[in-house]
């Protein structure tokens, strides 16, 4: 799979031995719409590197969600063992009102763990400062993609000038990693996604 940054991060499947184009990955329209809605509120990337408002709005609303989830955890924490037991179980034989209350209180605390994980990891898509801090917290060295000033993508990047060097770059990357899943060519650099 060869991913290109222009036009619009296009990708094609290429036979690495013959150079024959085998096809193009296609995402179903439903998933494309869902992806654009959750990442950018259906906004389009500004051509002049201006403010990407859809991305900013999604990021700010996700930050607000994190605050609501964390404050919800503090409100939920019970003061005694008996209250802990009552707040962590759902009573199904004490009437509908109690069932819905328990479903909200106990089910909510179980769901908050998943929602908090999703929102804390999702913020990496919206803010560069958060992405950098989150990655360094877990010991991952994230470097910016090659910018107009010529950034460095890391120690395993390979400079590629003409397209004839794709094969050499692929051989180099294959030798460095056991099993690369996805090799991407973008702005003269090769990057690798591992399984």
Buried (B, 14 or more C-beta within 10 A) or exposed (E): EBBBBEEEEEBEEBEEEEEEEEEEEEEEEEEEEEEBEEBBBEBEEEEEEEEBEBBBBBBEEBBEBBEEBEEBEEEBEEEEEEEEEBBBEBEEEEEEEEBEBBEEBBEBBEEBEEBBEEBBEBBBBBBEEBBBEBBEEEEEEBEEEBEEEEEEBEEEBBEBEEEEBBEEBBEBBBEEEEEBEEBBBBBBBBBBEEE
